[in-house]
């Protein structure tokens, strides 16, 4: 059973910083793309940032220059460093990953979600 477990959410004042972490556990063959999404009530879940296995990154325009995504392939983790946080960054943040599992001699890729962690930015 593959799981993604997030940590690091919380409350912070505008201008503050938080770091989110996510670790993949279970039995799998490979982890390809990893990313962070966020969702506020009544809105669609949106991509915040993602990172390919070899390190290429992609950011939403609203977080460019403030957020940094990174990963450690040996530890099966992905992190999101968030700086200069704004009230509009308030959301539930979800870890997401494309993970390959081996069945016999075939690799199947599945998309997994973490359970989500709340980030609240307010005075």
C-alpha positions as CSV (number, residue, x, y, z in Angstrom):
1,X,0.0,0.0,0.0
2,X,1.5,3.3,-1.1
3,X,0.9,6.3,1.0
4,X,1.8,10.0,0.9
5,X,2.0,11.6,4.3
6,X,2.3,15.4,4.7
7,X,3.5,17.4,7.6
8,X,4.4,21.0,8.4
9,X,1.1,22.9,8.0
10,X,0.0,25.5,10.5
11,X,-0.9,29.1,11.1
12,X,1.4,32.1,10.3
13,X,1.1,35.8,10.0
14,X,1.4,37.5,6.6
15,X,5.0,37.7,5.5
16,X,5.9,34.6,7.4
17,X,7.3,31.3,6.3
18,X,6.3,27.6,6.5
19,X,7.8,24.5,5.1
20,X,5.6,21.5,4.1
21,X,7.1,18.0,3.7
22,X,5.7,14.9,2.2
23,X,7.1,11.3,2.4
24,X,6.1,8.4,0.2
25,X,5.9,5.0,2.0
26,X,5.0,1.5,1.0
27,X,6.2,-0.8,-1.8
28,X,6.9,0.9,-5.1
29,X,9.3,0.7,-8.0
30,X,9.8,4.4,-8.8
31,X,8.6,7.9,-8.0
32,X,8.3,10.2,-11.0
33,X,6.7,13.6,-10.9
34,X,5.9,15.0,-7.4
35,X,4.0,18.1,-6.6
36,X,1.9,20.2,-4.3
37,X,-1.7,21.4,-4.9
38,X,-4.0,23.5,-2.8
39,X,-7.7,23.9,-2.4
40,X,-10.0,26.4,-0.7
41,X,-13.7,25.6,-0.1
42,X,-15.8,26.2,-3.2
43,X,-12.9,26.2,-5.5
44,X,-11.1,23.7,-7.7
45,X,-7.9,22.2,-6.5
46,X,-5.0,24.0,-8.2
47,X,-1.4,23.2,-8.9
48,X,1.1,25.1,-6.7
49,X,4.4,23.5,-7.9
50,X,5.7,20.3,-9.2
51,X,9.1,18.7,-9.8
52,X,10.3,16.0,-12.1
53,X,12.5,13.2,-11.0
54,X,15.6,14.8,-12.4
55,X,14.7,18.2,-10.8
56,X,12.9,20.3,-13.4
57,X,10.4,22.5,-11.6
58,X,7.1,24.2,-12.5
59,X,5.3,26.9,-10.4
60,X,2.0,28.6,-10.4
61,X,2.4,32.3,-11.3
62,X,1.0,33.4,-8.0
63,X,3.8,31.7,-6.0
64,X,6.8,32.3,-8.2
65,X,9.6,33.9,-6.3
66,X,8.1,33.0,-3.0
67,X,7.8,29.2,-2.9
68,X,10.5,26.7,-3.6
69,X,9.9,23.0,-4.3
70,X,12.6,20.4,-3.8
71,X,12.8,16.6,-3.5
72,X,15.1,14.0,-2.1
73,X,14.9,10.9,-4.3
74,X,16.9,8.7,-1.8
75,X,14.4,9.6,1.0
76,X,11.3,9.6,-1.2
77,X,10.4,13.1,0.0
78,X,9.2,16.3,-1.5
79,X,9.2,19.7,0.3
80,X,7.7,23.1,-0.3
81,X,9.4,26.1,1.3
82,X,6.9,28.9,1.4
83,X,8.1,32.5,2.2
84,X,6.4,35.9,2.2
85,X,3.1,34.2,2.8
86,X,-0.1,36.0,2.0
87,X,-3.7,35.6,3.2
88,X,-4.6,34.3,-0.2
89,X,-2.2,31.4,0.3
90,X,-4.6,30.0,2.9
91,X,-5.8,26.6,1.8
92,X,-5.5,22.9,2.4
93,X,-2.3,21.8,0.7
94,X,-2.0,18.3,-0.8
95,X,1.0,16.3,-1.8
96,X,0.7,14.5,-5.1
97,X,2.9,12.0,-6.9
98,X,3.1,9.7,-9.9
99,X,4.4,6.4,-8.5
100,X,5.3,3.3,-10.4
101,X,4.6,-0.1,-9.0
102,X,5.9,-3.4,-10.3
103,X,3.5,-6.3,-11.0
104,X,5.4,-9.3,-12.4
105,X,7.6,-7.8,-15.1
106,X,5.4,-4.8,-15.8
107,X,5.5,-1.3,-14.3
108,X,2.2,0.5,-13.8
109,X,2.1,4.2,-12.9
110,X,-0.5,5.4,-10.5
111,X,-1.3,8.9,-9.2
112,X,-1.5,9.3,-5.4
113,X,-2.7,12.0,-3.1
114,X,-1.8,12.8,0.5
115,X,-4.5,13.5,3.1
116,X,-3.9,17.3,3.1
117,X,-2.5,19.8,5.6
118,X,-4.0,23.1,6.5
119,X,-2.1,26.4,5.9
120,X,-3.6,29.5,7.4
121,X,-2.2,33.0,6.8
122,X,-3.8,35.7,8.9
123,X,-3.1,38.5,11.3
